[in-house]
Amino acid sequence: MFLDEASIEVRAGKGGDGSASFRREKYVPKGGPDGGDGGDGGDVYLQVKENIHGLTYAAGVKTFAAENGEPGHGKKLHGKNGQDVTIDVPPGTLVYETQLDGSERLIVDLAEYAATPYRVARGGHGGLGNVHFATASHQAPREFTPGKHGERKTLKLVVQHIADVGLVGLPNVGKSTLLARVSAAKPKVANYPFTTLEPHLGVVEHKGVRFVMADIPGLIAGAAAGKGLGHTFLRHLSRTKLLVHLIDAQSADPMADYQTIRNELETFDAELLARPEIVAISRIDTVDDDRRTELEHDLSDLHPIVFSSQAGSGLDALLDRIIAHLSADRS
């Protein structure tokens, strides 16, 4: 199962209490204070791991608690610090903190922390031992301070997958078939709507160039308002550099299909309309030459590429154009 959203609770450790002890050595009958400080509570971190693609693990655990610090000891010995806890998450994870009023505040975008763990909850500081409270007039203090409580937070983790290319289109236009043909990804392929219930990523290699392609689940009218598979998957497009918009060669009204998707993109995030786009007519092998000519004429303003994943025709031309767009973006 793929999970791209999960709510978890993180609890950093409490600091250990300071010690109120005194030297009790032979020949030192009135030894002074020697209570050590408590250890600090453990922290909670998030760590990006490249080989993780969903949040199933995080959602299953629900609560992640670091260890408490140990109390201080005599002989001015410092208590042991609590063990930290690290939660592994996929690249592109957005971390929101739930506020007391129920609102959510973005605290970090983990696309920027691929190598460095990010602390989401700080452990409490250890308390002070009584050795800190000795003065010339107060030589046998029994005061100490308790350890501080660690931070507790409710977090919502949201994965926005990072891909160079996002495949978009109505349900069942051949996105999964294309991804399976040009990469090693194995998305489910079948002849019914909503075959893809989760985004699939595949690494494509073509003429010495590698890029990541994402198969975004099919969109329908009203998707931005939550219909069909809804805006849950639309957000994955926000990290892509290029959209490849597939239109079925057998469509009764290909321009209407195209506009349906464009309307949903605009409703969800108008900036997506400015994203570079390649229009590609899929399953060209299922129509005759007259229909092919008609499609290319009707969609000529969009400069479409025609291809067939099954027959393999047009795939090189499509990949060449994708690489040209990505190369221009990188330069």
Helices and strands as residue ranges (DSSP letters): E 5-11, E 44-48, H 56-61, E 63-65, E 85-89, E 93-98, E 104-109, G 110-112, E 118-121, G 130-133, E 152-159, E 165-168, H 175-182, E 200-206, E 209-215, G 223-225, H 231-234, G 235-239, E 242-248, H 254-268, G 270-274, E 277-282, G 284-286, H 289-298, G 300-302, E 305-306, H 315-330
